[in-house]
Amino acid sequence: LEWRPAPDQLVPATKWILERKLGEGGFGEVWLGRHQTMKERRVFKFCFREDHVRSLKRELTLFRVLKERVGGHPNIVRLLDVHFDEPPYYVEMDYIEGQSLKVWCEQQGGVEKIPLAARLEIVAQIADALHAAHTAGVIHRDVKPGNILIAQAAAPHAQPTAKLSDFGIGQVTSEDALAGVTKSGFTQSIVVDSSSARSGTQLYMAPELLAGEPASTCTDLYSLGVVLFQLVV
């Protein structure tokens, strides 16, 4: 697809102006946008190839499942809008004023400089987010510091707020979780099986995934346990 994002460029047929690139992945690129009139900011995940739109549709489906079953959650980044009718394909998400957990720790001068209570609070908040997702029948499958965003504290000594992002390789535990939710063209691939067991970030992957077995809610708990180990030990 020919269109490409760039700084100060208008997202086609909208009033959103792109400010800067935040990252990229197999699906495409992530950009920060600002509304021309309201000055509100949002995150745009663009996909440049039709055959890669599937990962964005997967994320949309999982957010629909979460919204239908548990509503919004303060520790999960919200998906706000989608555009799949014509290029450029993208999803719009909450902009969290802050950094990934990895970058945030570096900005504090290293993990050891952060009070233990604050480190534990971050893990507890992400555990709450995972509990909500698992209750809805959704498995994240890529819990890691890069997918944990730390929002800037409202007060100097306030506890940090952590938010879980990027459900792009997530799955549901069974077809039952999709009841009443549009699948966006998905087949069995969004339901847990062993076909995509090895996708994810290796350091945080549970042993059963490395052995080629299907993901489960325990897979996410193992990944969060690795994050906990890195923050505390």
Salt bridges, closest charged atoms under 4 A:
GLU19 OE2 - ARG34 NH1 2.73
GLU19 OE2 - ARG41 NH2 3.05
GLU24 OE1 - LYS21 NZ 2.57
GLU29 OE2 - LYS21 NZ 3.65
GLU40 OE2 - ARG42 NE 3.59
ASP51 OD2 - ARG49 NH2 2.63
GLU59 OE1 - LYS45 NZ 2.75
GLU92 OE1 - ARG42 NH1 2.47
ASP94 OD2 - ARG78 NE 2.81
GLU106 OE2 - LYS102 NZ 2.88
ASP142 OD2 - LYS144 NZ 3.65
ASP166 OD1 - LYS45 NZ 3.58
GLU175 OE1 - LYS183 NZ 2.99
ASP220 OD2 - HIS134 NE2 2.82
